[in-house]
Amino acid sequence: MAHILVAEDDEAVRSFVKRALELDGHTVIAEEDGAAAAERLAAEDGAFDLILSDIKMPVMDGIAFALIAARDHPHVPILLMTGFADQRERANGLEALIHDVVTKPFSLADIRRAVADALQGVVREEAPRRYA
C-alpha cells in the first residue's frame, strides 16, 4: 500500500481523511499546514507515494506547498482539496504539477476513489453540471 502525506488545517477533516485512507491499508502522515508538511517531505527525502493537501491553510497554503513539492520531488503525485470555488480556480494552470483537485465536502468513498485514481494515474472526467 501507499505512503501518503496529508496537509490539512482542519483537525476534523484531517482525522477523517487519515482514517479513510488507512481503511485502504495506506500509511498516512498528517500535518496541520503546508509548512509542516514541507518540512516532513524534506525530512523523509520525498519518500511518499502521494501528497494530499488542502489549498487554503495558514502559514503555507497548499499551492505554495505543491510548488515546493513538485520542484523538489517531481516523482510524487499531488492531489489538492478545497471547499472554496475561488481556491479551486487558483489551482488552474498547475495541471502539469497536480493530479486533480477534490471538492469539499466529500464522502468517504469520494476521497478513497480520488486517492486510488491519483496513485494509479487515472484522470476522471468531471460529469457535466446540469442547471435547471
N, CA, C and O atoms as a printed pandas DataFrame, in Angstrom:
     atom_number atom_name residue_name chain_id  residue_number  x_coord  y_coord  z_coord
0              1         N          MET        A               1    0.824   -1.178    0.000
1              2        CA          MET        A               1    0.000    0.000    0.000
2              3         C          MET        A               1    0.874    1.249    0.000
3              4         O          MET        A               1    2.097    1.156    0.108
4              5         N          ALA        A               2    0.258    2.395   -0.119
5              6        CA          ALA        A               2    0.986    3.642   -0.324
6              7         C          ALA        A               2    1.326    4.356    0.983
7              8         O          ALA        A               2    0.675    4.178    2.012
8              9         N          HIS        A               3    2.375    5.167    0.893
9             10        CA          HIS        A               3    2.802    6.055    1.975
10            11         C          HIS        A               3    2.354    7.460    1.558
11            12         O          HIS        A               3    2.865    8.010    0.582
12            13         N          ILE        A               4    1.392    8.043    2.301
13            14        CA          ILE        A               4    0.726    9.278    1.884
14            15         C          ILE        A               4    0.962   10.391    2.901
15            16         O          ILE        A               4    0.860   10.180    4.110
16            17         N          LEU        A               5    1.279   11.578    2.387
17            18        CA          LEU        A               5    1.432   12.769    3.214
18            19         C          LEU        A               5    0.203   13.645    3.028
19            20         O          LEU        A               5   -0.118   14.043    1.908
20            21         N          VAL        A               6   -0.488   13.948    4.130
21            22        CA          VAL        A               6   -1.681   14.780    4.109
22            23         C          VAL        A               6   -1.378   16.093    4.812
23            24         O          VAL        A               6   -0.811   16.106    5.905
24            25         N          ALA        A               7   -1.761   17.207    4.175
25            26        CA          ALA        A               7   -1.658   18.532    4.784
26            27         C          ALA        A               7   -3.054   19.129    4.832
27            28         O          ALA        A               7   -3.655   19.400    3.793
28            29         N          GLU        A               8   -3.566   19.333    6.035
29            30        CA          GLU        A               8   -4.942   19.834    6.217
30            31         C          GLU        A               8   -5.011   20.532    7.564
31            32         O          GLU        A               8   -4.662   19.949    8.590
32            33         N          ASP        A               9   -5.466   21.794    7.563
33            34        CA          ASP        A               9   -5.500   22.562    8.805
34            35         C          ASP        A               9   -6.704   22.250    9.687
35            36         O          ASP        A               9   -6.634   22.445   10.900
36            37         N          ASP        A              10   -7.792   21.777    9.121
37            38        CA          ASP        A              10   -8.983   21.455    9.901
38            39         C          ASP        A              10   -8.802   20.069   10.522
39            40         O          ASP        A              10   -8.709   19.064    9.818
40            41         N          GLU        A              11   -8.756   20.039   11.856
41            42        CA          GLU        A              11   -8.474   18.787   12.556
42            43         C          GLU        A              11   -9.481   17.687   12.236
43            44         O          GLU        A              11   -9.097   16.530   12.071
44            45         N          ALA        A              12  -10.763   18.034   12.148
45            46        CA          ALA        A              12  -11.793   17.028   11.861
46            47         C          ALA        A              12  -11.609   16.440   10.467
47            48         O          ALA        A              12  -11.718   15.226   10.291
48            49         N          VAL        A              13  -11.332   17.285    9.474
49            50        CA          VAL        A              13  -11.120   16.799    8.102
50            51         C          VAL        A              13   -9.835   15.983    8.034
51            52         O          VAL        A              13   -9.795   14.928    7.400
52            53         N          ARG        A              14   -8.786   16.474    8.689
53            54        CA          ARG        A              14   -7.503   15.765    8.690
54            55         C          ARG        A              14   -7.666   14.357    9.264
55            56         O          ARG        A              14   -7.153   13.389    8.703
56            57         N          SER        A              15   -8.378   14.250   10.379
57            58        CA          SER        A              15   -8.611   12.963   11.023
58            59         C          SER        A              15   -9.476   12.050   10.148
59            60         O          SER        A              15   -9.197   10.857   10.027
60            61         N          PHE        A              16  -10.535   12.618    9.531
61            62        CA          PHE        A              16  -11.415   11.862    8.648
62            63         C          PHE        A              16  -10.639   11.286    7.461
63            64         O          PHE        A              16  -10.768   10.105    7.140
64            65         N          VAL        A              17   -9.832   12.130    6.815
65            66        CA          VAL        A              17   -9.064   11.695    5.645
66            67         C          VAL        A              17   -8.047   10.631    6.046
67            68         O          VAL        A              17   -7.889    9.628    5.350
68            69         N          LYS        A              18   -7.364   10.843    7.156
69            70        CA          LYS        A              18   -6.363    9.878    7.627
70            71         C          LYS        A              18   -7.008    8.509    7.857
71            72         O          LYS        A              18   -6.507    7.487    7.390
72            73         N          ARG        A              19   -8.127    8.511    8.584
73            74        CA          ARG        A              19   -8.813    7.238    8.848
74            75         C          ARG        A              19   -9.319    6.596    7.568
75            76         O          ARG        A              19   -9.211    5.381    7.400
76            77         N          ALA        A              20   -9.874    7.405    6.656
77            78        CA          ALA        A              20  -10.399    6.869    5.400
78            79         C          ALA        A              20   -9.308    6.162    4.612
79            80         O          ALA        A              20   -9.521    5.070    4.087
80            81         N          LEU        A              21   -8.139    6.786    4.531
81            82        CA          LEU        A              21   -7.057    6.199    3.741
82            83         C          LEU        A              21   -6.423    5.004    4.435
83            84         O          LEU        A              21   -5.947    4.080    3.776
84            85         N          GLU        A              22   -6.415    5.017    5.752
85            86        CA          GLU        A              22   -5.896    3.865    6.492
86            87         C          GLU        A              22   -6.805    2.655    6.324
87            88         O          GLU        A              22   -6.339    1.519    6.420
88            89         N          LEU        A              23   -8.110    2.878    6.072
89            90        CA          LEU        A              23   -9.025    1.769    5.791
90            91         C          LEU        A              23   -8.582    0.980    4.564
91            92         O          LEU        A              23   -8.820   -0.224    4.463
92            93         N          ASP        A              24   -7.932    1.679    3.630
93            94        CA          ASP        A              24   -7.434    1.021    2.421
94            95         C          ASP        A              24   -6.023    0.464    2.599
95            96         O          ASP        A              24   -5.414   -0.017    1.644
96            97         N          GLY        A              25   -5.509    0.534    3.829
97            98        CA          GLY        A              25   -4.204   -0.046    4.116
98            99         C          GLY        A              25   -3.026    0.897    3.900
99           100         O          GLY        A              25   -1.873    0.479    4.009
100          101         N          HIS        A              26   -3.299    2.156    3.597
101          102        CA          HIS        A              26   -2.225    3.119    3.380
102          103         C          HIS        A              26   -1.620    3.571    4.710
103          104         O          HIS        A              26   -2.296    3.585    5.739
104          105         N          THR        A              27   -0.360    3.932    4.674
105          106        CA          THR        A              27    0.298    4.574    5.805
106          107         C          THR        A              27    0.159    6.065    5.576
107          108         O          THR        A              27    0.546    6.568    4.521
108          109         N          VAL        A              28   -0.393    6.785    6.557
109          110        CA          VAL        A              28   -0.690    8.201    6.385
110          111         C          VAL        A              28    0.017    9.035    7.448
111          112         O          VAL        A              28   -0.105    8.773    8.644
112          113         N          ILE        A              29    0.744   10.024    7.001
113          114        CA          ILE        A              29    1.337   11.030    7.868
114          115         C          ILE        A              29    0.527   12.297    7.646
115          116         O          ILE        A              29    0.418   12.765    6.512
116          117         N          ALA        A              30   -0.041   12.860    8.698
117          118        CA          ALA        A              30   -0.903   14.036    8.563
118          119         C          ALA        A              30   -0.287   15.229    9.289
119          120         O          ALA        A              30    0.062   15.146   10.466
120          121         N          GLU        A              31   -0.162   16.339    8.562
121          122        CA          GLU        A              31    0.376   17.583    9.125
122          123         C          GLU        A              31   -0.700   18.657    9.058
123          124         O          GLU        A              31   -1.619   18.575    8.244
124          125         N          GLU        A              32   -0.581   19.680    9.929
125          126        CA          GLU        A              32   -1.644   20.674   10.050
126          127         C          GLU        A              32   -1.525   21.870    9.121
127          128         O          GLU        A              32   -2.436   22.697    9.083
128          129         N          ASP        A              33   -0.444   21.993    8.377
129          130        CA          ASP        A              33   -0.332   23.072    7.391
130          131         C          ASP        A              33    0.770   22.734    6.388
131          132         O          ASP        A              33    1.517   21.771    6.559
132          133         N          GLY        A              34    0.849   23.551    5.342
133          134        CA          GLY        A              34    1.807   23.297    4.275
134          135         C          GLY        A              34    3.258   23.376    4.714
135          136         O          GLY        A              34    4.104   22.637    4.211
136          137         N          ALA        A              35    3.550   24.274    5.655
137          138        CA          ALA        A              35    4.929   24.409    6.130
138          139         C          ALA        A              35    5.377   23.148    6.861
139          140         O          ALA        A              35    6.478   22.648    6.630
140          141         N          ALA        A              36    4.525   22.638    7.739
141          142        CA          ALA        A              36    4.860   21.411    8.462
142          143         C          ALA        A              36    4.981   20.233    7.493
143          144         O          ALA        A              36    5.853   19.379    7.648
144          145         N          ALA        A              37    4.101   20.197    6.500
145          146        CA          ALA        A              37    4.150   19.121    5.504
146          147         C          ALA        A              37    5.418   19.225    4.654
147          148         O          ALA        A              37    6.033   18.209    4.331
148          149         N          ALA        A              38    5.806   20.442    4.292
149          150        CA          ALA        A              38    7.029   20.632    3.511
150          151         C          ALA        A              38    8.254   20.173    4.305
151          152         O          ALA        A              38    9.171   19.563    3.754
152          153         N          GLU        A              39    8.256   20.474    5.600
153          154        CA          GLU        A              39    9.359   20.014    6.457
154          155         C          GLU        A              39    9.393   18.490    6.522
155          156         O          GLU        A              39   10.462   17.884    6.450
156          157         N          ARG        A              40    8.227   17.877    6.659
157          158        CA          ARG        A              40    8.157   16.408    6.727
158          159         C          ARG        A              40    8.602   15.791    5.405
159          160         O          ARG        A              40    9.326   14.796    5.392
160          161         N          LEU        A              41    8.170   16.379    4.301
161          162        CA          LEU        A              41    8.554   15.886    2.980
162          163         C          LEU        A              41   10.069   15.939    2.810
163          164         O          LEU        A              41   10.675   14.993    2.307
164          165         N          ALA        A              42   10.672   17.038    3.226
165          166        CA          ALA        A              42   12.129   17.190    3.139
166          167         C          ALA        A              42   12.830   16.206    4.068
167          168         O          ALA        A              42   13.818   15.582    3.680
168          169         N          ALA        A              43   12.323   16.063    5.298
169          170        CA          ALA        A              43   12.944   15.161    6.273
170          171         C          ALA        A              43   12.929   13.714    5.793
171          172         O          ALA        A              43   13.846   12.946    6.081
172          173         N          GLU        A              44   11.881   13.349    5.059
173          174        CA          GLU        A              44   11.779   11.979    4.554
174          175         C          GLU        A              44   12.270   11.875    3.110
175          176         O          GLU        A              44   12.051   10.864    2.444
176          177         N          ASP        A              45   12.929   12.921    2.637
177          178        CA          ASP        A              45   13.530   12.968    1.304
178          179         C          ASP        A              45   12.551   12.535    0.207
179          180         O          ASP        A              45   12.909   11.805   -0.718
180          181         N          GLY        A              46   11.315   13.003    0.336
181          182        CA          GLY        A              46   10.318   12.734   -0.704
182          183         C          GLY        A              46    9.835   11.305   -0.765
183          184         O          GLY        A              46    9.295   10.883   -1.788
184          185         N          ALA        A              47   10.016   10.545    0.306
185          186        CA          ALA        A              47    9.672    9.123    0.299
186          187         C          ALA        A              47    8.175    8.892    0.512
187          188         O          ALA        A              47    7.770    8.142    1.401
188          189         N          PHE        A              48    7.368    9.546   -0.313
189          190        CA          PHE        A              48    5.921    9.372   -0.260
190          191         C          PHE        A              48    5.434    8.964   -1.642
191          192         O          PHE        A              48    6.047    9.296   -2.657
192          193         N          ASP        A              49    4.324    8.241   -1.663
193          194        CA          ASP        A              49    3.719    7.827   -2.924
194          195         C          ASP        A              49    2.686    8.834   -3.412
195          196         O          ASP        A              49    2.312    8.835   -4.584
196          197         N          LEU        A              50    2.222    9.706   -2.489
197          198        CA          LEU        A              50    1.202   10.695   -2.825
198          199         C          LEU        A              50    1.201   11.800   -1.783
199          200         O          LEU        A              50    1.424   11.562   -0.596
200          201         N          ILE        A              51    0.945   13.019   -2.257
201          202        CA          ILE        A              51    0.702   14.157   -1.377
202          203         C          ILE        A              51   -0.753   14.569   -1.584
203          204         O          ILE        A              51   -1.208   14.735   -2.715
204          205         N          LEU        A              52   -1.472   14.732   -0.479
205          206        CA          LEU        A              52   -2.857   15.186   -0.499
206          207         C          LEU        A              52   -2.910   16.427    0.376
207          208         O          LEU        A              52   -2.694   16.346    1.585
208          209         N          SER        A              53   -3.195   17.573   -0.227
209          210        CA          SER        A              53   -3.131   18.829    0.518
210          211         C          SER        A              53   -4.355   19.705    0.292
211          212         O          SER        A              53   -4.854   19.843   -0.825
212          213         N          ASP        A              54   -4.821   20.294    1.392
213          214        CA          ASP        A              54   -5.833   21.341    1.301
214          215         C          ASP        A              54   -5.174   22.536    0.620
215          216         O          ASP        A              54   -3.957   22.699    0.704
216          217         N          ILE        A              55   -5.956   23.364   -0.047
217          218        CA          ILE        A              55   -5.385   24.560   -0.672
218          219         C          ILE        A              55   -5.306   25.697    0.335
219          220         O          ILE        A              55   -4.255   26.321    0.479
220          221         N          LYS        A              56   -6.401   25.973    1.031
221          222        CA          LYS        A              56   -6.439   27.125    1.928
222          223         C          LYS        A              56   -6.044   26.706    3.344
223          224         O          LYS        A              56   -6.806   26.043    4.047
224          225         N          MET        A              57   -4.831   27.110    3.747
225          226        CA          MET        A              57   -4.312   26.808    5.084
226          227         C          MET        A              57   -3.481   27.995    5.559
227          228         O          MET        A              57   -2.953   28.757    4.749
228          229         N          PRO        A              58   -3.370   28.148    6.878
229          230        CA          PRO        A              58   -2.488   29.198    7.399
230          231         C          PRO        A              58   -1.014   28.792    7.249
231          232         O          PRO        A              58   -0.721   27.651    6.891
232          233         N          VAL        A              59   -0.133   29.676    7.507
233          234        CA          VAL        A              59    1.322   29.519    7.449
234          235         C          VAL        A              59    1.790   29.352    6.012
235          236         O          VAL        A              59    2.416   30.257    5.462
236          237         N          MET        A              60    1.500   28.214    5.395
237          238        CA          MET        A              60    1.806   27.980    3.979
238          239         C          MET        A              60    0.613   27.274    3.365
239          240         O          MET        A              60    0.214   26.206    3.828
240          241         N          ASP        A              61    0.041   27.865    2.321
241          242        CA          ASP        A              61   -1.130   27.242    1.705
242          243         C          ASP        A              61   -0.720   26.076    0.807
243          244         O          ASP        A              61    0.462   25.829    0.568
244          245         N          GLY        A              62   -1.733   25.373    0.322
245          246        CA          GLY        A              62   -1.492   24.175   -0.476
246          247         C          GLY        A              62   -0.849   24.440   -1.826
247          248         O          GLY        A              62   -0.124   23.589   -2.340
248          249         N          ILE        A              63   -1.104   25.615   -2.413
249          250        CA          ILE        A              63   -0.484   25.946   -3.701
250          251         C          ILE        A              63    1.024   26.130   -3.512
251          252         O          ILE        A              63    1.822   25.585   -4.275
252          253         N          ALA        A              64    1.405   26.897   -2.494
253          254        CA          ALA        A              64    2.840   27.101   -2.214
254          255         C          ALA        A              64    3.510   25.769   -1.884
255          256         O          ALA        A              64    4.620   25.493   -2.340
256          257         N          PHE        A              65    2.826   24.944   -1.086
257          258        CA          PHE        A              65    3.369   23.632   -0.744
258          259         C          PHE        A              65    3.512   22.764   -1.990
259          260         O          PHE        A              65    4.533   22.099   -2.164
260          261         N          ALA        A              66    2.502   22.764   -2.859
261          262        CA          ALA        A              66    2.557   21.964   -4.087
262          263         C          ALA        A              66    3.715   22.402   -4.982
263          264         O          ALA        A              66    4.384   21.567   -5.591
264          265         N          LEU        A              67    3.947   23.703   -5.059
265          266        CA          LEU        A              67    5.059   24.202   -5.879
266          267         C          LEU        A              67    6.402   23.718   -5.339
267          268         O          LEU        A              67    7.273   23.320   -6.112
268          269         N          ILE        A              68    6.570   23.750   -4.035
269          270        CA          ILE        A              68    7.808   23.261   -3.413
270          271         C          ILE        A              68    7.951   21.755   -3.631
271          272         O          ILE        A              68    9.010   21.268   -4.027
272          273         N          ALA        A              69    6.862   21.027   -3.364
273          274        CA          ALA        A              69    6.896   19.569   -3.505
274          275         C          ALA        A              69    7.218   19.154   -4.939
275          276         O          ALA        A              69    8.043   18.270   -5.168
276          277         N          ALA        A              70    6.561   19.796   -5.899
277          278        CA          ALA        A              70    6.787   19.455   -7.309
278          279         C          ALA        A              70    8.207   19.794   -7.745
279          280         O          ALA        A              70    8.807   19.060   -8.530
280          281         N          ARG        A              71    8.745   20.893   -7.243
281          282        CA          ARG        A              71   10.113   21.282   -7.584
282          283         C          ARG        A              71   11.137   20.296   -7.012
283          284         O          ARG        A              71   12.057   19.864   -7.707
284          285         N          ASP        A              72   10.961   19.952   -5.740
285          286        CA          ASP        A              72   11.954   19.122   -5.054
286          287         C          ASP        A              72   11.750   17.621   -5.228
287          288         O          ASP        A              72   12.701   16.845   -5.139
288          289         N          HIS        A              73   10.517   17.220   -5.474
289          290        CA          HIS        A              73   10.200   15.786   -5.580
290          291         C          HIS        A              73    9.176   15.572   -6.696
291          292         O          HIS        A              73    8.038   15.191   -6.421
292          293         N          PRO        A              74    9.561   15.809   -7.935
293          294        CA          PRO        A              74    8.606   15.748   -9.052
294          295         C          PRO        A              74    7.988   14.370   -9.282
295          296         O          PRO        A              74    6.994   14.253   -9.998
296          297         N          HIS        A              75    8.557   13.340   -8.692
297          298        CA          HIS        A              75    8.030   11.986   -8.867
298          299         C          HIS        A              75    6.807   11.712   -7.989
299          300         O          HIS        A              75    6.115   10.717   -8.202
300          301         N          VAL        A              76    6.528   12.570   -7.011
301          302        CA          VAL        A              76    5.418   12.343   -6.088
302          303         C          VAL        A              76    4.160   13.034   -6.613
303          304         O          VAL        A              76    4.143   14.259   -6.737
304          305         N          PRO        A              77    3.112   12.276   -6.923
305          306        CA          PRO        A              77    1.874   12.900   -7.394
306          307         C          PRO        A              77    1.233   13.748   -6.295
307          308         O          PRO        A              77    1.339   13.439   -5.108
308          309         N          ILE        A              78    0.564   14.824   -6.721
309          310        CA          ILE        A              78   -0.059   15.759   -5.787
310          311         C          ILE        A              78   -1.549   15.851   -6.093
311          312         O          ILE        A              78   -1.959   16.045   -7.238
312          313         N          LEU        A              79   -2.340   15.707   -5.045
313          314        CA          LEU        A              79   -3.788   15.823   -5.123
314          315         C          LEU        A              79   -4.182   16.939   -4.157
315          316         O          LEU        A              79   -3.840   16.888   -2.975
316          317         N          LEU        A              80   -4.897   17.942   -4.656
317          318        CA          LEU        A              80   -5.327   19.055   -3.807
318          319         C          LEU        A              80   -6.799   18.918   -3.478
319          320         O          LEU        A              80   -7.551   18.261   -4.197
320          321         N          MET        A              81   -7.205   19.549   -2.377
321          322        CA          MET        A              81   -8.610   19.539   -1.989
322          323         C          MET        A              81   -8.985   20.930   -1.475
323          324         O          MET        A              81   -8.167   21.625   -0.871
324          325         N          THR        A              82  -10.231   21.318   -1.724
325          326        CA          THR        A              82  -10.710   22.608   -1.251
326          327         C          THR        A              82  -12.222   22.641   -1.202
327          328         O          THR        A              82  -12.905   21.921   -1.931
328          329         N          GLY        A              83  -12.729   23.495   -0.326
329          330        CA          GLY        A              83  -14.157   23.727   -0.240
330          331         C          GLY        A              83  -14.542   25.085   -0.801
331          332         O          GLY        A              83  -15.702   25.489   -0.724
332          333         N          PHE        A              84  -13.562   25.794   -1.369
333          334        CA          PHE        A              84  -13.787   27.145   -1.860
334          335         C          PHE        A              84  -13.580   27.215   -3.365
335          336         O          PHE        A              84  -12.514   26.857   -3.866
336          337         N          ALA        A              85  -14.597   27.676   -4.086
337          338        CA          ALA        A              85  -14.513   27.764   -5.547
338          339         C          ALA        A              85  -13.352   28.653   -5.983
339          340         O          ALA        A              85  -12.661   28.337   -6.952
340          341         N          ASP        A              86  -13.132   29.767   -5.272
341          342        CA          ASP        A              86  -12.049   30.663   -5.661
342          343         C          ASP        A              86  -10.686   30.003   -5.468
343          344         O          ASP        A              86   -9.746   30.298   -6.206
344          345         N          GLN        A              87  -10.571   29.116   -4.488
345          346        CA          GLN        A              87   -9.312   28.410   -4.265
346          347         C          GLN        A              87   -9.089   27.356   -5.357
347          348         O          GLN        A              87   -7.957   27.122   -5.782
348          349         N          ARG        A              88  -10.176   26.727   -5.801
349          350        CA          ARG        A              88  -10.061   25.764   -6.902
350          351         C          ARG        A              88   -9.551   26.471   -8.151
351          352         O          ARG        A              88   -8.736   25.924   -8.893
352          353         N          GLU        A              89  -10.035   27.691   -8.381
353          354        CA          GLU        A              89   -9.573   28.475   -9.533
354          355         C          GLU        A              89   -8.083   28.773   -9.436
355          356         O          GLU        A              89   -7.401   28.841  -10.458
356          357         N          ARG        A              90   -7.571   28.950   -8.226
357          358        CA          ARG        A              90   -6.133   29.209   -8.043
358          359         C          ARG        A              90   -5.282   28.036   -8.532
359          360         O          ARG        A              90   -4.122   28.219   -8.901
360          361         N          ALA        A              91   -5.858   26.836   -8.534
361          362        CA          ALA        A              91   -5.114   25.658   -8.977
362          363         C          ALA        A              91   -5.054   25.553  -10.497
363          364         O          ALA        A              91   -4.281   24.762  -11.037
364          365         N          ASN        A              92   -5.876   26.354  -11.191
365          366        CA          ASN        A              92   -5.809   26.354  -12.656
366          367         C          ASN        A              92   -4.408   26.780  -13.084
367          368         O          ASN        A              92   -3.813   27.676  -12.484
368          369         N          GLY        A              93   -3.898   26.148  -14.100
369          370        CA          GLY        A              93   -2.549   26.445  -14.560
370          371         C          GLY        A              93   -1.503   25.555  -13.920
371          372         O          GLY        A              93   -0.338   25.576  -14.315
372          373         N          LEU        A              94   -1.914   24.772  -12.935
373          374        CA          LEU        A              94   -0.976   23.864  -12.267
374          375         C          LEU        A              94   -1.154   22.425  -12.740
375          376         O          LEU        A              94   -0.642   21.494  -12.118
376          377         N          GLU        A              95   -1.885   22.244  -13.847
377          378        CA          GLU        A              95   -2.207   20.893  -14.310
378          379         C          GLU        A              95   -0.966   20.020  -14.492
379          380         O          GLU        A              95   -1.030   18.805  -14.305
380          381         N          ALA        A              96    0.158   20.632  -14.855
381          382        CA          ALA        A              96    1.387   19.857  -15.045
382          383         C          ALA        A              96    1.969   19.392  -13.712
383          384         O          ALA        A              96    2.783   18.469  -13.677
384          385         N          LEU        A              97    1.553   20.031  -12.613
385          386        CA          LEU        A              97    2.119   19.712  -11.301
386          387         C          LEU        A              97    1.204   18.876  -10.428
387          388         O          LEU        A              97    1.677   18.095   -9.602
388          389         N          ILE        A              98   -0.112   19.032  -10.604
389          390        CA          ILE        A              98   -1.036   18.324   -9.728
390          391         C          ILE        A              98   -1.894   17.335  -10.514
391          392         O          ILE        A              98   -2.162   17.516  -11.702
392          393         N          HIS        A              99   -2.307   16.300   -9.820
393          394        CA          HIS        A              99   -3.143   15.280  -10.465
394          395         C          HIS        A              99   -4.581   15.765  -10.607
395          396         O          HIS        A              99   -5.188   15.620  -11.669
396          397         N          ASP        A             100   -5.130   16.346   -9.528
397          398        CA          ASP        A             100   -6.531   16.759   -9.548
398          399         C          ASP        A             100   -6.814   17.617   -8.324
399          400         O          ASP        A             100   -5.985   17.728   -7.421
400          401         N          VAL        A             101   -8.001   18.224   -8.308
401          402        CA          VAL        A             101   -8.489   18.968   -7.154
402          403         C          VAL        A             101   -9.808   18.337   -6.731
403          404         O          VAL        A             101  -10.745   18.253   -7.525
404          405         N          VAL        A             102   -9.880   17.895   -5.484
405          406        CA          VAL        A             102  -11.085   17.284   -4.933
406          407         C          VAL        A             102  -11.873   18.379   -4.221
407          408         O          VAL        A             102  -11.319   19.126   -3.414
408          409         N          THR        A             103  -13.159   18.471   -4.519
409          410        CA          THR        A             103  -14.002   19.495   -3.922
410          411         C          THR        A             103  -14.632   18.995   -2.625
411          412         O          THR        A             103  -15.214   17.911   -2.579
412          413         N          LYS        A             104  -14.504   19.805   -1.572
413          414        CA          LYS        A             104  -15.159   19.517   -0.293
414          415         C          LYS        A             104  -16.561   20.108   -0.334
415          416         O          LYS        A             104  -16.776   21.099   -1.031
416          417         N          PRO        A             105  -17.504   19.549    0.372
417          418        CA          PRO        A             105  -17.348   18.351    1.184
418          419         C          PRO        A             105  -17.327   17.104    0.304
419          420         O          PRO        A             105  -17.958   17.059   -0.751
420          421         N          PHE        A             106  -16.609   16.123    0.748
421          422        CA          PHE        A             106  -16.553   14.861    0.017
422          423         C          PHE        A             106  -16.892   13.723    0.966
423          424         O          PHE        A             106  -16.750   13.841    2.183
424          425         N          SER        A             107  -17.335   12.634    0.391
425          426        CA          SER        A             107  -17.678   11.460    1.186
426          427         C          SER        A             107  -16.439   10.585    1.362
427          428         O          SER        A             107  -15.404   10.799    0.730
428          429         N          LEU        A             108  -16.576    9.616    2.223
429          430        CA          LEU        A             108  -15.521    8.628    2.427
430          431         C          LEU        A             108  -15.171    7.966    1.091
431          432         O          LEU        A             108  -13.997    7.827    0.749
432          433         N          ALA        A             109  -16.195    7.564    0.347
433          434        CA          ALA        A             109  -15.963    6.917   -0.951
434          435         C          ALA        A             109  -15.283    7.865   -1.933
435          436         O          ALA        A             109  -14.407    7.448   -2.692
436          437         N          ASP        A             110  -15.683    9.147   -1.925
437          438        CA          ASP        A             110  -15.087   10.127   -2.842
438          439         C          ASP        A             110  -13.584   10.260   -2.634
439          440         O          ASP        A             110  -12.816   10.205   -3.594
440          441         N          ILE        A             111  -13.163   10.433   -1.386
441          442        CA          ILE        A             111  -11.737   10.667   -1.126
442          443         C          ILE        A             111  -10.930    9.391   -1.369
443          444         O          ILE        A             111   -9.805    9.453   -1.865
444          445         N          ARG        A             112  -11.493    8.255   -1.028
445          446        CA          ARG        A             112  -10.791    6.998   -1.282
446          447         C          ARG        A             112  -10.616    6.771   -2.783
447          448         O          ARG        A             112   -9.560    6.316   -3.223
448          449         N          ARG        A             113  -11.649    7.087   -3.570
449          450        CA          ARG        A             113  -11.575    6.931   -5.032
450          451         C          ARG        A             113  -10.576    7.917   -5.638
451          452         O          ARG        A             113   -9.791    7.548   -6.512
452          453         N          ALA        A             114  -10.602    9.173   -5.174
453          454        CA          ALA        A             114   -9.680   10.178   -5.698
454          455         C          ALA        A             114   -8.228    9.787   -5.428
455          456         O          ALA        A             114   -7.364    9.960   -6.287
456          457         N          VAL        A             115   -7.968    9.268   -4.246
457          458        CA          VAL        A             115   -6.611    8.837   -3.906
458          459         C          VAL        A             115   -6.217    7.615   -4.730
459          460         O          VAL        A             115   -5.099    7.552   -5.241
460          461         N          ALA        A             116   -7.111    6.653   -4.865
461          462        CA          ALA        A             116   -6.814    5.466   -5.679
462          463         C          ALA        A             116   -6.516    5.868   -7.122
463          464         O          ALA        A             116   -5.582    5.352   -7.736
464          465         N          ASP        A             117   -7.319    6.795   -7.662
465          466        CA          ASP        A             117   -7.089    7.266   -9.028
466          467         C          ASP        A             117   -5.728    7.948   -9.149
467          468         O          ASP        A             117   -4.987    7.693  -10.099
468          469         N          ALA        A             118   -5.399    8.810   -8.193
469          470        CA          ALA        A             118   -4.117    9.525   -8.238
470          471         C          ALA        A             118   -2.943    8.550   -8.165
471          472         O          ALA        A             118   -1.947    8.715   -8.869
472          473         N          LEU        A             119   -3.066    7.546   -7.321
473          474        CA          LEU        A             119   -1.987    6.559   -7.188
474          475         C          LEU        A             119   -1.817    5.739   -8.468
475          476         O          LEU        A             119   -0.710    5.313   -8.796
476          477         N          GLN        A             120   -2.918    5.523   -9.183
477          478        CA          GLN        A             120   -2.873    4.740  -10.417
478          479         C          GLN        A             120   -2.702    5.604  -11.659
479          480         O          GLN        A             120   -2.568    5.082  -12.766
480          481         N          GLY        A             121   -2.707    6.924  -11.482
481          482        CA          GLY        A             121   -2.556    7.832  -12.616
482          483         C          GLY        A             121   -3.804    7.972  -13.455
483          484         O          GLY        A             121   -3.729    8.388  -14.611
484          485         N          VAL        A             122   -4.965    7.629  -12.886
485          486        CA          VAL        A             122   -6.233    7.711  -13.605
486          487         C          VAL        A             122   -6.795    9.123  -13.476
487          488         O          VAL        A             122   -6.870    9.670  -12.376
488          489         N          VAL        A             123   -7.186    9.707  -14.596
489          490        CA          VAL        A             123   -7.829   11.020  -14.589
490          491         C          VAL        A             123   -9.271   10.828  -15.022
491          492         O          VAL        A             123   -9.543   10.395  -16.142
492          493         N          ARG        A             124  -10.186   11.151  -14.134
493          494        CA          ARG        A             124  -11.609   11.015  -14.452
494          495         C          ARG        A             124  -12.131   12.341  -14.950
495          496         O          ARG        A             124  -11.804   13.400  -14.412
496          497         N          GLU        A             125  -12.933   12.270  -15.969
497          498        CA          GLU        A             125  -13.599   13.484  -16.463
498          499         C          GLU        A             125  -14.723   13.821  -15.498
499          500         O          GLU        A             125  -15.481   12.946  -15.080
500          501         N          GLU        A             126  -14.824   15.092  -15.149
501          502        CA          GLU        A             126  -15.900   15.523  -14.286
502          503         C          GLU        A             126  -17.207   15.469  -15.066
503          504         O          GLU        A             126  -17.265   15.877  -16.226
504          505         N          ALA        A             127  -18.243   14.969  -14.429
505          506        CA          ALA        A             127  -19.549   14.897  -15.084
506          507         C          ALA        A             127  -20.038   16.305  -15.368
507          508         O          ALA        A             127  -19.851   17.201  -14.545
508          509         N          PRO        A             128  -20.663   16.518  -16.523
509          510        CA          PRO        A             128  -21.160   17.854  -16.829
510          511         C          PRO        A             128  -22.220   18.273  -15.808
511          512         O          PRO        A             128  -23.064   17.473  -15.405
512          513         N          ARG        A             129  -22.159   19.512  -15.408
513          514        CA          ARG        A             129  -23.131   20.035  -14.435
514          515         C          ARG        A             129  -24.396   20.402  -15.195
515          516         O          ARG        A             129  -24.344   20.991  -16.274
516          517         N          ARG        A             130  -25.521   20.047  -14.615
517          518        CA          ARG        A             130  -26.807   20.372  -15.233
518          519         C          ARG        A             130  -27.491   21.414  -14.353
519          520         O          ARG        A             130  -27.571   21.279  -13.132
520          521         N          TYR        A             131  -27.967   22.431  -15.005
521          522        CA          TYR        A             131  -28.637   23.523  -14.314
522          523         C          TYR        A             131  -30.102   23.539  -14.721
523          524         O          TYR        A             131  -30.421   23.412  -15.903
524          525         N          ALA        A             132  -30.994   23.693  -13.750
525          526        CA          ALA        A             132  -32.436   23.729  -14.048
526          527         C          ALA        A             132  -32.869   25.119  -14.434
527          528         O          ALA        A             132  -34.045   25.343  -14.719
